[in-house]
Amino acid sequence: MVLSMERWKGKVAIVTGASSGIGAAIVKKLVEEGMLVIGLARRLDRMKELEQQLHSSQGKFYPYECDMSIEADILSSFKYVTENIGPIHVLINNAGCISGSTLAEGDTTEWQKLLNVNVLGLCIATREAVKDMKKNNIDGHIIHMNSIAGHTLTDVGGISIYPATKHAVTAMTETLRQEFNKMKLKIKITSISPGIVATDIFANGNLNDIQKLVDNNDVPRLSPEDVADGVCYTLSTPPGVNVLELTIKPVNELL
């Protein structure tokens, strides 16, 4: 099997959650490979800083402010891309969040936030990407950023509805594959499930004890670049090859 990113040069990719962590690392990789990458995230200032870092790369980065929990934001973002940059070839559903609470005592508002971003936002973005790929007869590639928590329940406590949202991503990946088969589409669909990654997701979810372990390198962890390499690997496969699931763990991870 020959791996190559050549067919994606000059093509349009959308990366959600692009302002930091895994999303920013994916943006860098794809822009360096010559793609036209649109980053969707709320923190536009961070993406503009990333844009400056990438100004001399083969491809080009377009930051676009978008809250992935709001359907109107997602729809306007995709409209901007298709009308101003070009048809969509690749979608990386990377945006996600976690919340430090329990199912027994959790807050409804927090549950709704996780469902809106991790599940509904992903569904809406996927629907819009597929719509554009079908319209332009593009054999594109959609990648869902999943988690090992989407396949098994770990002993990390206090993460509430998060595993349920990631199990939903696992189910939706296979559902989409079956739908594409029935519609005779050659759009690829991939779920990438990392273990612990050195990002700020735990701090953002008020899981400060876990974040401290990650920041101090007290637990085996991946770098965002490791996961971005996994994205490029799946994109590099020949047109007739679909990596449906890619699990990436750091050596000696106990989860």
C-alpha positions in Angstrom: 0.0 0.0 0.0 1.5 3.3 -1.1 0.8 6.2 1.2 0.6 9.7 -0.3 -1.0 13.0 0.5 -0.4 14.2 -3.1 -4.1 14.0 -4.2 -5.2 16.4 -1.5 -2.8 19.3 -2.5 -4.9 22.4 -3.3 -8.0 20.8 -2.0 -10.3 22.2 0.8 -10.3 20.8 4.3 -12.4 21.9 7.3 -11.1 21.4 10.8 -13.3 22.1 13.7 -11.9 23.0 17.1 -8.9 24.4 15.4 -7.7 27.0 17.9 -5.5 24.8 20.0 -4.4 21.2 20.9 -5.1 18.5 18.4 -7.1 20.8 16.1 -4.2 23.2 15.7 -1.8 20.4 15.1 -4.0 19.0 12.4 -4.3 22.4 10.7 -0.5 22.7 10.7 0.0 19.2 9.1 -2.6 19.7 6.4 -1.4 23.3 5.5 2.2 22.0 5.3 0.9 19.3 2.9 -0.5 22.0 0.6 -4.2 21.9 1.5 -6.5 24.9 1.9 -7.6 24.6 5.5 -10.5 26.4 7.1 -10.4 26.3 10.9 -13.6 26.6 12.8 -13.5 27.6 16.5 -14.7 30.3 18.9 -11.2 31.7 19.7 -10.5 33.6 16.6 -7.5 35.4 18.1 -5.7 32.1 18.6 -6.4 31.0 15.0 -5.1 34.3 13.7 -1.8 33.7 15.5 -1.7 30.2 13.9 -2.4 31.8 10.5 0.7 34.0 10.9 2.9 31.0 11.8 1.7 29.2 8.6 2.0 32.1 6.1 5.0 30.6 4.2 3.6 27.0 4.0 2.6 25.2 0.9 -1.1 25.5 1.6 -3.2 28.3 3.2 -5.1 28.6 6.5 -8.4 30.5 6.8 -9.6 31.1 10.4 -13.3 31.4 10.8 -15.1 32.1 14.1 -17.7 29.4 14.8 -19.4 28.0 17.9 -19.9 24.3 17.1 -22.8 24.1 19.6 -24.9 26.5 17.5 -26.4 25.2 14.3 -26.6 28.7 12.7 -22.9 29.2 13.2 -22.1 25.9 11.6 -24.4 26.5 8.6 -23.0 30.0 8.0 -19.4 28.7 8.2 -20.0 26.0 5.6 -21.8 28.5 3.3 -18.7 30.8 3.6 -16.4 28.0 2.7 -18.3 26.7 -0.4 -19.0 30.2 -1.7 -15.6 31.7 -1.2 -12.9 29.0 -1.1 -14.2 25.9 -2.9 -15.9 22.5 -2.6 -15.2 20.5 0.5 -12.9 17.5 0.1 -12.0 16.7 3.8 -13.8 17.3 7.1 -12.1 16.7 10.4 -14.7 16.7 13.2 -12.3 17.5 16.0 -14.2 19.9 18.2 -15.1 18.3 21.6 -15.4 19.0 25.3 -15.5 17.2 28.6 -17.1 18.1 31.9 -16.1 17.2 35.4 -19.3 15.9 37.0 -21.2 12.7 37.5 -24.3 11.2 36.0 -25.8 10.8 39.5 -25.4 14.5 40.4 -24.6 16.3 37.2 -25.9 19.5 35.8 -28.4 19.4 32.9 -26.8 22.5 31.2 -23.4 20.8 31.2 -24.9 17.6 29.7 -26.6 19.6 27.0 -23.3 21.4 26.1 -21.5 18.1 25.6 -24.3 16.7 23.5 -24.5 19.8 21.4 -20.7 19.9 20.6 -19.7 16.2 20.7 -22.7 14.8 19.0 -25.1 17.3 17.3 -22.3 19.6 16.1 -20.5 16.7 14.6 -23.7 15.5 12.9 -24.6 18.9 11.5 -21.0 19.4 10.1 -21.0 16.0 8.6 -24.4 16.5 7.0 -23.3 19.7 5.4 -20.0 18.3 4.2 -21.7 15.2 2.6 -24.2 17.5 0.9 -21.4 19.5 -0.7 -19.4 16.4 -1.6 -22.4 14.8 -3.3 -23.2 18.1 -5.2 -19.7 18.3 -6.6 -19.2 14.5 -7.1 -16.3 14.4 -4.7 -14.9 11.2 -3.2 -14.0 13.0 0.0 -12.9 11.9 3.5 -14.6 12.6 6.9 -12.7 12.0 10.1 -14.3 11.9 13.5 -12.0 12.6 16.4 -13.2 10.0 18.8 -11.6 8.7 22.1 -10.8 5.4 23.7 -13.7 6.3 25.9 -15.9 5.7 22.9 -15.1 2.0 23.0 -14.7 1.1 26.6 -15.4 2.6 30.0 -12.2 3.6 31.7 -11.6 4.0 35.4 -11.2 7.8 35.1 -14.0 9.0 37.4 -16.1 12.1 37.2 -16.4 12.5 33.4 -20.2 12.1 33.4 -21.8 11.9 30.0 -18.5 12.2 28.0 -18.1 8.4 27.4 -21.7 8.3 26.2 -21.1 11.0 23.6 -18.0 9.3 22.3 -19.8 5.9 22.1 -22.3 7.8 20.0 -19.4 8.9 17.7 -18.4 5.2 17.3 -21.9 4.2 16.4 -22.3 7.2 14.0 -19.1 6.3 12.2 -20.4 2.8 11.3 -23.9 4.2 10.5 -22.4 6.6 8.0 -20.3 3.8 6.4 -23.5 1.8 5.9 -25.3 4.8 4.5 -22.5 5.6 2.1 -22.6 2.0 0.9 -26.3 2.1 0.2 -26.0 5.4 -1.6 -23.0 4.0 -3.5 -20.8 7.0 -2.4 -17.1 6.6 -2.3 -16.7 9.0 0.6 -14.4 7.6 3.3 -15.3 7.7 7.0 -12.8 7.3 9.8 -12.9 7.3 13.6 -9.7 8.2 15.3 -9.6 7.2 19.0 -6.6 8.6 21.0 -5.7 7.8 24.6 -4.6 10.7 26.8 -3.3 13.6 24.9 -1.3 16.6 26.2 -3.9 19.3 25.6 -6.0 21.6 27.9 -9.2 19.7 27.5 -9.2 18.5 31.1 -8.6 22.1 32.5 -11.4 23.4 30.3 -13.7 20.7 31.8 -12.7 21.6 35.4 -10.8 18.3 35.8 -7.8 20.0 37.2 -6.4 17.0 39.0 -6.2 15.0 35.8 -4.8 18.1 33.9 -2.0 18.4 36.5 -1.0 14.8 35.9 -0.9 15.4 32.1 0.9 18.7 32.4 3.6 17.2 34.7 4.0 14.2 32.4 3.1 11.9 35.4 1.0 9.7 33.1 1.8 8.3 29.6 0.5 10.7 27.0 0.4 11.5 23.3 1.3 14.8 21.8 -1.2 16.6 19.6 1.2 16.0 16.7 1.0 12.3 17.2 -2.7 12.4 16.6 -2.3 14.8 13.6 0.1 12.2 12.1 -2.7 9.6 12.5 -5.0 11.9 10.6 -2.4 12.2 7.8 -1.9 8.5 7.7 -5.6 7.8 7.1 -5.8 10.5 4.5 -2.7 9.1 2.8 -4.3 5.7 2.0 -5.2 4.8 -1.6 -8.7 5.7 -2.8 -9.9 2.1 -2.4 -8.7 1.8 1.2 -10.8 3.0 4.1 -9.3 2.9 7.6 -12.6 2.8 9.6 -11.1 2.9 13.1 -7.6 4.0 14.2 -6.8 3.7 17.9 -3.7 5.5 19.2 -2.3 5.1 22.7 0.9 6.1 24.3 3.2 3.2 25.3 2.4 1.9 28.8 -1.0 3.7 29.1 -3.1 2.0 31.7 -6.5 3.0 30.5 
